[in-house]
Amino acid sequence: MLSKNMLRNALISLSDKDNLLEMSKILLKKKINLLATGGTAKYLKNHNIPVTEISEYTNFPEILNGRVKTMHPKIIAGILSRRDKDQKTMQLYNILPIDIVIVNFYPFDKIDTQKTYTIEEMIEKIDIGGPTLVRSAAKNYKDVIVIVNFFDFKLIFDSIKNNYITTEKRLYLAKQAFLYTSNYEKSIEQYFTNENKFNENHKKNLFPNHIQFQFVKKQNLRYGENQHQKSALYIEENNLNSGTISSSYQIHGKKLSYNNISDADIALECVKQFSKPACVIVKHGNPCGVSEKTSLLKAYVSAYKADPVSAFGGIIAFNSIIDVETAKEIIQRQFVEVIIAPEINYLSLDILKKKKNIRILITGKFQKNHEKIDFKKITNGLLLQENDNSIIDIKKFNFVTERLPTEKELKDAIFCWKIVKYVKSNAILYGFNKTTISIGPGQTSRVDATQLANLKAKNRGFDTNGAIMASDAFFPFKDGVEKAACIGISCIIQPGGSIRDKEVIECANKYSIAMIFTQKRHFKH
C-alpha cells in the first residue's frame, strides 16, 4: 500500500550532525524544502545548503536561552495535521505541512562523567522540543516520516521512488522513534534515581522496586523447545562480554535452535570452571560427561566415555583452542549438535566442516562472570535471584567424619562439586580421576537420584570403588549414603544442614566413607 502524500517539506534538528550534509543533499536532490532549528540551520548555511530557519518561518524567535525553539503551533500543527481532514485549518493559518521530521537529541546518557555537573546544569541538557517533534511525527506516521538515526534514513531514501513511501515503512520508523524517546527518558530517569538523596537507603538493595532490561534481537532461531514453536535469541544491549554464548559467533553449521543455545550456555559456563584442559558434554539441560585432563584430547575422550549413550547428539564445550587431534576424534566418535570453544585451529575447522551440519561457536577469551542477578520468567511475573557465583573455599569446608579424605579424594571431590551445580535437582554425581562416572539428575527424591546414578554406572560398566559422590543438597535420610556405600563410594561431598546430619554422618562412619560439608547448597531448577 502506498501513501498518497507527496514529500515537500522536511524539518531537521540535530545535535549529532555527522551525516547532516549527506542527508540534506539527498533531500534537496528530491526537491524537498528544508526547515531547521538555529544551530542546524547555521551549520547548513555555512556549507551553502539552502535552508529556512524555523524562527524565520514562524516569525517568532528562539527564547529562554534556547529552551523554546520548536514549540510553536505552526511547527506542531504542521506535523500533526491530518492531510485528509485539516486542510481548511492549515490554509486559514498559513501552516505548511511538514512531511519529514529528522531529529536526534543531545545524548544525555553519554555526558562526560569525568566532569562534575550540578543538577541545574544537567537539567539544561534535557531536550524538550526534540522529543515532542519525534512523538508528534510518530503519532501521525501515516502522513509524516520520522527519522531518528542515519541508518534508517539510508534504508528509506535508498529505496524511495517518486517521493512516495509505504505505510509499512512509515510504521516501522514510528516504532523506532518511540523506542528512541523511551530510551532517552530512561537515561534521564536513571540520572535522577542516582542523584536523588531519598534513594540513598535503597542503592545497596540488590533487588530494586522497579526493574528495566534492555535487550536487542540477535537472531531468529531454527525453532523453540519443540519444532512447532518459533523462537529468537535476544542479547543484553551495551553489556556484552566475550566468552559467553550471547557474544559468540557461529562459524559453521546449520541454524541454531532454542535448545541448542540453552544447552550450550550450560556447557560453556560449566567448562569455564576449570583451568586445565577440560571438556563438558551436555544433553537436554544436564551435563552427561565432564573431564579435566592434561590435554584437550584426553579430556574429550574421557568425557565421551563417561556416557557415550547420552553424548549422542549432545553439546560439547572446551575451555581451550580445539586442536587437530581432538577435531579428528570428535568426527570419528560421535554425532554432535554444537561445539563451543574460545578459539579453533583453522586446520581443525577444516576437519569439522566435513560434517556440514555441526554448529561451531567461537566465544573468544573467557572472562569472569560479573552478572549479579539471574531471572526466570513465570506466568505474568519474573523471579529474580542472586547469581550462584560462589567461589569454592576449602577453608570453609567441614570434614565431619572419622576418616578424612585423602589428597586425591579431596581433589576429585572439588572437581565433582564444580559440576553438580549445573545438574538439575535433585542431583547426584559420581566422579573419579577428575572425570564423571555417572550422573543422576532431576529426580523428585534424593534416593531416587542415587539409585539412578547407581543404575547408570552399572549399565555403563564402571568400577565405582573409590569414587566420589557429590550431592547438590543435603541428605534428608541416611538411605542415600547406604546406596552409595553398596557400590564402593569412598568420599561424599554435600552441603550438610539436615536435621538428620548426625544420623547421616554415623552411617558414613559405619562404611568408612569420608564426608565433607561445604555449607552451600546448589539447587538448580
C-alpha positions in Angstrom: 0.0 0.0 0.0 1.4 3.4 -1.0 0.9 6.7 0.9 -0.9 9.3 -1.2 1.2 12.2 0.3 3.9 13.9 -1.7 7.0 14.8 0.3 7.6 18.5 0.2 8.9 19.8 3.5 11.4 18.4 6.0 12.2 19.7 9.4 15.7 18.9 10.7 17.1 19.4 14.2 20.3 17.5 15.0 22.6 17.5 18.0 24.8 15.0 16.2 25.4 16.5 12.8 27.8 13.8 11.4 25.6 12.9 8.5 23.7 16.1 8.2 25.3 17.2 4.9 24.7 13.9 3.2 21.1 13.8 4.2 20.4 17.4 3.2 21.9 16.9 -0.3 19.7 13.8 -0.8 16.6 15.7 0.3 17.4 18.7 -1.9 18.0 16.4 -4.9 14.5 15.1 -4.4 13.3 18.8 -4.3 12.3 18.7 -0.6 12.4 22.0 1.2 14.5 22.2 4.4 13.4 23.8 7.7 15.9 23.7 10.6 16.5 24.9 14.2 19.1 27.6 14.8 22.2 25.5 15.2 21.4 23.1 12.5 20.4 25.9 10.1 23.6 27.7 10.8 25.6 24.6 10.0 23.8 24.1 6.7 24.2 27.8 5.7 27.9 27.6 6.4 28.1 24.7 3.9 26.0 26.6 1.3 22.9 24.4 1.7 19.6 26.4 1.2 17.5 26.2 4.4 14.8 28.1 6.2 15.4 28.7 9.9 12.4 27.9 12.0 12.3 31.3 13.6 12.1 32.9 10.1 9.2 30.6 9.2 7.2 31.1 12.4 8.2 34.8 12.7 9.0 34.0 16.4 12.5 33.9 17.8 14.1 31.2 19.9 13.6 32.4 23.5 14.5 31.5 27.1 18.2 30.8 26.2 17.1 28.2 23.7 14.6 26.4 25.9 11.9 27.2 23.4 12.8 26.7 19.7 10.3 24.5 18.0 7.2 24.6 20.3 5.1 26.7 18.0 1.7 26.0 16.6 2.9 26.4 13.0 5.5 23.6 13.7 3.5 21.2 15.8 0.3 21.6 13.7 2.4 21.2 10.6 3.5 17.8 11.9 0.2 16.7 13.5 -2.2 17.8 10.7 -4.2 15.1 9.1 -3.9 15.6 5.3 -7.4 14.4 4.7 -9.2 16.4 7.5 -7.3 19.5 8.4 -6.7 21.4 5.1 -9.0 24.3 5.9 -7.3 25.0 9.2 -3.9 24.7 7.6 -4.8 27.2 4.9 -6.5 29.6 7.4 -3.4 30.0 9.5 -0.9 29.6 6.6 0.7 26.5 8.0 3.0 24.3 5.9 2.5 20.5 6.2 5.8 19.0 7.5 6.2 15.7 5.8 9.6 14.6 7.2 11.0 15.1 10.7 14.7 14.3 11.2 15.8 14.7 14.8 18.3 13.4 17.3 18.7 14.5 20.9 21.7 15.6 22.9 22.9 12.2 24.2 22.1 12.6 27.9 23.5 9.1 28.7 26.9 10.0 27.1 27.6 13.1 29.1 31.2 13.2 30.2 31.2 11.6 33.6 34.7 12.8 34.3 33.3 16.3 34.8 31.1 17.2 37.8 27.8 18.9 36.9 25.3 20.4 39.2 21.7 19.1 38.9 20.8 22.5 37.4 23.4 22.1 34.7 22.1 18.6 33.9 18.6 19.9 33.7 19.6 22.4 31.0 20.9 19.4 28.9 17.4 17.8 28.8 15.8 18.1 25.3 12.1 19.1 25.4 11.4 20.2 21.9 13.1 17.3 20.2 11.1 14.5 21.9 7.9 16.5 21.2 8.7 16.7 17.5 9.5 13.0 17.3 6.4 11.9 19.2 4.2 14.1 17.1 5.6 12.8 13.9 5.4 9.2 15.1 1.8 9.7 16.2 1.0 11.0 12.7 3.1 8.3 10.9 0.5 7.8 8.1 1.3 11.4 6.9 4.8 12.1 8.4 8.1 10.2 8.1 10.1 10.4 11.3 13.8 9.5 11.3 16.0 9.4 14.4 19.1 7.7 13.0 21.1 7.8 9.8 20.8 4.1 9.1 17.0 4.4 8.8 17.4 7.5 6.6 19.6 5.5 4.2 17.2 2.5 4.4 14.2 4.6 3.4 15.8 7.0 0.9 17.8 4.4 -1.0 14.6 2.7 -1.9 12.2 5.7 -2.3 10.7 6.2 -5.7 8.7 9.2 -6.8 8.8 10.7 -3.3 6.4 8.0 -2.0 7.0 5.7 0.9 4.8 2.8 2.0 2.7 2.9 5.1 4.5 -0.2 6.4 7.9 1.6 6.3 6.3 4.6 8.0 5.0 2.4 10.8 8.5 0.8 11.2 10.0 4.3 11.5 7.4 5.3 14.1 8.2 2.3 16.2 11.9 3.2 16.0 11.1 6.8 17.1 9.1 5.7 20.2 11.9 3.3 21.1 14.4 6.2 20.8 12.4 8.6 23.0 11.8 5.8 25.5 15.5 5.1 25.9 16.1 8.8 26.2 13.6 9.1 29.1 15.2 6.1 30.7 18.7 7.7 30.7 17.2 10.8 32.4 15.3 8.7 34.9 18.5 6.8 35.7 20.4 10.0 36.4 17.7 11.4 38.8 17.5 8.0 40.5 21.2 8.0 41.1 21.3 11.6 42.3 18.2 11.5 44.5 19.4 11.5 48.1 16.0 10.0 49.0 17.2 6.8 47.3 20.5 6.5 49.2 19.0 3.9 51.5 17.9 1.8 48.5 21.1 1.9 46.5 22.6 -1.1 48.2 19.4 -3.1 47.6 20.2 -5.9 45.0 16.6 -6.0 44.0 15.2 -2.6 43.1 11.5 -1.7 43.3 11.4 -1.4 39.5 13.5 -3.3 37.0 14.2 -2.4 33.4 16.1 -4.6 31.0 17.1 -3.6 27.5 17.7 -6.4 25.0 18.1 -6.4 21.3 17.4 -9.3 19.0 20.5 -11.1 17.8 18.8 -13.7 15.6 15.8 -15.8 14.9 16.3 -19.4 15.8 15.5 -22.6 13.9 12.7 -23.4 16.3 11.8 -23.4 20.0 11.9 -26.2 22.6 9.7 -28.1 20.1 9.5 -27.8 16.3 6.1 -26.2 16.3 7.3 -23.3 18.4 9.0 -20.3 16.9 11.9 -18.7 18.9 14.6 -16.0 18.8 17.7 -15.0 20.7 17.9 -11.6 22.4 21.1 -10.3 24.0 21.8 -7.6 26.5 22.3 -4.2 24.9 25.6 -2.4 25.6 26.7 -5.1 28.2 28.2 -7.9 26.2 31.4 -9.5 27.3 33.4 -12.1 25.4 33.4 -15.7 26.5 29.7 -16.1 26.5 27.1 -17.8 24.3 25.4 -14.5 23.8 28.6 -12.9 22.4 29.8 -15.9 20.5 29.8 -16.1 16.7 28.9 -19.1 14.6 31.5 -20.0 12.0 29.9 -23.2 10.6 26.8 -25.3 10.6 23.0 -25.0 10.3 20.8 -22.6 12.2 20.8 -22.8 16.0 17.7 -23.8 17.9 16.3 -22.7 21.3 17.5 -26.0 22.9 21.0 -25.7 21.3 21.5 -22.3 22.9 20.1 -23.3 26.3 22.3 -26.4 26.5 25.3 -24.5 25.0 25.1 -21.9 27.8 25.2 -24.6 30.5 28.1 -26.4 28.8 30.1 -23.3 28.4 29.5 -22.0 32.0 30.4 -25.4 33.4 33.7 -25.8 31.4 34.8 -22.3 32.4 35.1 -23.6 36.0 38.3 -25.5 35.1 41.8 -24.1 34.5 43.4 -27.3 33.0 42.2 -28.7 29.6 38.6 -29.7 30.1 35.6 -30.9 28.2 31.9 -30.8 29.1 29.2 -32.6 27.2 25.6 -31.5 27.8 22.3 -33.2 26.8 18.8 -31.9 27.5 19.9 -29.3 30.1 22.3 -31.6 32.1 26.0 -32.4 31.9 26.4 -36.1 30.9 30.2 -36.3 30.7 32.8 -34.0 32.1 36.6 -34.4 32.4 39.6 -32.4 33.2 43.0 -33.8 31.9 46.5 -32.8 30.8 45.3 -32.4 27.2 42.1 -31.5 25.4 42.1 -34.8 23.5 42.3 -36.8 26.8 39.6 -34.6 28.3 37.3 -35.1 25.4 37.8 -38.9 25.2 37.2 -39.3 28.9 34.1 -37.1 28.9 32.7 -39.0 26.0 33.4 -42.4 27.5 31.7 -41.3 30.7 28.3 -41.6 29.0 28.5 -42.3 25.3 24.8 -43.1 25.0 23.8 -39.6 26.3 26.6 -37.9 24.4 25.0 -38.8 21.1 23.6 -35.5 19.7 25.0 -33.6 22.6 26.6 -30.2 23.0 30.4 -30.2 23.5 32.2 -27.3 25.2 36.0 -26.9 25.6 38.0 -24.3 27.6 40.9 -24.0 25.2 41.7 -24.0 21.5 40.4 -27.0 19.5 43.4 -28.9 18.1 43.6 -31.2 15.1 43.7 -34.4 17.1 40.6 -33.5 19.1 38.7 -32.5 16.0 39.5 -35.8 14.3 38.4 -37.7 17.4 35.1 -36.0 17.6 34.3 -36.7 13.9 35.2 -40.4 14.4 33.4 -40.9 17.6 30.0 -39.3 17.6 27.2 -37.3 16.2 27.3 -33.8 17.8 24.9 -30.8 17.5 27.1 -28.0 18.7 30.8 -27.5 19.5 31.9 -24.5 21.6 35.4 -23.2 22.3 37.2 -19.9 22.9 39.3 -20.5 19.7 39.8 -23.1 16.9 42.8 -24.1 14.8 42.0 -23.4 11.1 43.1 -27.0 10.3 40.7 -28.3 13.0 38.0 -26.2 11.5 38.5 -27.8 8.0 38.2 -31.2 9.6 35.0 -30.4 11.4 33.5 -28.7 8.4 33.4 -32.1 6.7 30.2 -32.5 8.8 28.1 -29.7 7.2 25.5 -29.5 10.0 27.8 -29.3 13.0 27.3 -25.8 14.6 30.6 -24.4 15.7 30.5 -21.4 18.1 33.6 -19.4 18.9 33.4 -17.4 22.2 36.6 -15.5 22.4 38.6 -15.2 25.7 36.8 -16.3 28.8 36.0 -13.6 31.4 34.8 -13.8 34.9 31.1 -13.8 35.2 30.1 -10.5 36.9 26.4 -10.9 36.5 24.8 -10.3 39.9 21.2 -11.2 39.1 19.6 -14.3 37.5 16.0 -14.2 36.5 13.3 -16.6 35.4 10.0 -15.9 33.7 6.8 -17.2 35.2 3.2 -16.6 34.1 2.7 -12.8 34.5 5.7 -12.4 36.6 9.5 -12.5 36.9 11.6 -14.3 39.6 14.9 -12.7 40.5 17.7 -14.2 42.5 21.4 -13.6 43.1 23.6 -15.5 40.7 25.2 -18.7 42.0 28.7 -17.4 41.5 30.0 -18.7 44.8 33.8 -19.5 44.9 34.9 -22.8 46.4 36.7 -22.1 49.6 38.3 -25.3 51.2 38.8 -23.3 54.4 35.1 -23.2 54.9 34.6 -27.0 54.3 33.7 -29.1 57.4 35.3 -32.5 57.5 32.7 -34.3 59.6 33.6 -38.0 59.6 36.2 -40.0 61.5 38.1 -40.7 58.2 39.4 -37.7 56.4 39.5 -37.6 52.6 42.9 -38.4 51.0 44.5 -35.7 48.9 43.3 -37.4 45.8 39.8 -37.8 47.1 39.7 -34.1 48.0 40.8 -33.0 44.5 38.2 -35.3 42.9 35.5 -34.0 45.4 36.3 -30.4 44.4 36.1 -31.4 40.7 32.6 -33.0 41.3 31.4 -30.0 43.4 32.2 -27.7 40.5 29.9 -29.7 38.2 27.0 -30.6 40.4 25.6 -27.1 40.5 25.0 -27.3 36.7 22.9 -30.5 37.1 19.2 -30.2 37.7 18.0 -31.1 41.2 17.8 -33.4 42.8 21.3 -34.2 41.6 23.7 -36.9 42.4 27.1 -37.2 40.6 29.9 -39.7 40.8 33.4 -38.9 39.7 36.9 -40.5 39.7 40.2 -39.2 38.4 38.6 -35.8 37.5 36.1 -37.5 35.2 32.4 -38.1 35.8 31.3 -41.7 36.1 27.6 -41.4 36.4 25.0 -38.6 36.9 21.5 -38.9 38.4 19.8 -35.7 37.5 16.3 -34.1 38.1 14.7 -36.6 40.4 11.9 -35.8 42.9 13.8 -37.6 45.7 17.5 -37.8 46.5 17.4 -41.5 47.0 15.9 -41.9 43.5 18.7 -39.7 42.1 21.2 -42.0 43.8 19.6 -45.2 42.5 19.6 -43.7 39.0 23.3 -42.9 39.3 24.0 -46.4 40.5 22.0 -47.9 37.7 23.7 -45.8 35.0 27.2 -46.7 36.4 26.4 -50.4 36.4 24.9 -50.3 32.9 27.9 -48.5 31.6 30.3 -51.0 33.2 32.1 -48.5 35.5 34.1 -49.6 38.6 32.8 -47.2 41.3 35.1 -48.5 44.1 36.9 -45.5 45.5 34.7 -43.0 43.5 33.5 -39.7 44.8 29.8 -38.8 45.3 28.6 -35.1 45.1 25.1 -34.2 46.1 23.7 -30.7 45.3 21.8 -30.6 48.6 21.8 -32.4 52.0 20.7 -36.0 52.5 17.4 -35.9 54.4 17.9 -39.5 55.4 20.8 -42.0 55.5 19.4 -44.1 52.7 21.3 -42.2 50.0 24.5 -42.8 51.8 23.7 -46.6 52.2 23.0 -46.8 48.4 26.4 -45.1 47.7 28.2 -47.4 50.2 26.9 -50.5 48.4 28.8 -49.6 45.2 32.0 -48.6 46.9 31.9 -44.8 47.1 34.7 -43.7 49.4 34.0 -40.0 49.8 30.9 -37.8 49.8 30.8 -34.0 49.3 27.5 -32.3 50.2 26.2 -29.1 51.8 25.1 -30.6 55.1 22.3 -28.9 57.1 19.8 -31.7 57.5 18.1 -32.3 60.9 19.4 -35.8 60.5 23.0 -34.9 59.8 24.2 -36.8 62.8 22.5 -40.0 61.5 23.9 -39.4 58.1 27.5 -38.9 59.4 27.2 -42.0 61.6 26.2 -44.0 58.5 29.2 -42.7 56.6 31.4 -43.7 59.6 29.9 -47.1 59.6 31.1 -47.6 56.0 34.4 -45.7 56.4 33.3 -43.1 54.0 34.9 -39.6 54.3 32.3 -36.9 54.2 32.7 -33.2 53.5 30.1 -30.5 54.3 30.5 -27.4 52.0 27.8 -25.4 53.8 26.4 -24.2 50.5 23.6 -25.8 48.5 23.5 -25.8 44.7 19.8 -26.5 43.7 19.2 -25.9 40.0 15.5 -25.7 38.9 
